[in-house]
Amino acid sequence: MRAIAAKAGVDASLLVQFFGNKVNLLAEAIEWPFDPEVEMPRLLADGKRNVGRRLAELAIHTWDDEGTRHPVFALLRAGMTEPEAAEMLRNFMIHRLYAPLTERLGSDKPELRAGLAVSQIIGVGMGRYVLKFEGLASA
């Protein structure tokens, strides 16, 4: 928070006064790259048959744009040490996108299926954009 305050030209105590801690500051700064309710009709346009492909396209399209990639990966990094940041990412990925999608598809165990799908897509994102596994990164 001191580094952020220094860049903003204010005292760090001012950030603490307004935001309380760095997780609250992060929550205010995060702008999600898309609205799941807006994307849902497109994801479901062809029923079950193409949902997986459309989810992968949404993720890759979002992450290929460096500007929209940052919020997700910033929370992913922060979530490794800050439980509140992990909760923010989990809430968005599971509760706002994947669980409602699996429920609309009539899937059994929608929360389990949502967790499995999220772990796969985050794994692809980590391999492609963070670890840059060749083949995957250049695909």
LINDANOR-V677630 format. One record per residue. SS is DSSP state (a for helix, b for strand, c for the rest). Layout:
<<SS> <SS>>
This chain:
<<c> <a> <a> <a> <a> <a> <a> <a> <c> <c> <c> <a> <a> <a> <a> <a> <a> <a> <a> <c> <c> <a> <a> <a> <a> <a> <a> <a> <a> <c> <c> <c> <c> <c> <c> <a> <a> <a> <a> <a> <a> <a> <a> <c> <c> <c> <a> <a> <a> <a> <a> <a> <a> <a> <a> <a> <a> <a> <a> <a> <a> <a> <a> <a> <c> <a> <a> <a> <a> <a> <a> <a> <a> <a> <a> <a> <a> <a> <a> <c> <c> <c> <a> <a> <a> <a> <a> <a> <a> <a> <a> <a> <a> <a> <a> <a> <a> <a> <a> <a> <a> <a> <a> <a> <c> <c> <c> <c> <c> <a> <a> <a> <a> <a> <a> <a> <a> <a> <a> <a> <a> <a> <a> <a> <a> <a> <a> <a> <a> <a> <c> <c> <c> <c> <c> <c> <c> <c> <c>>
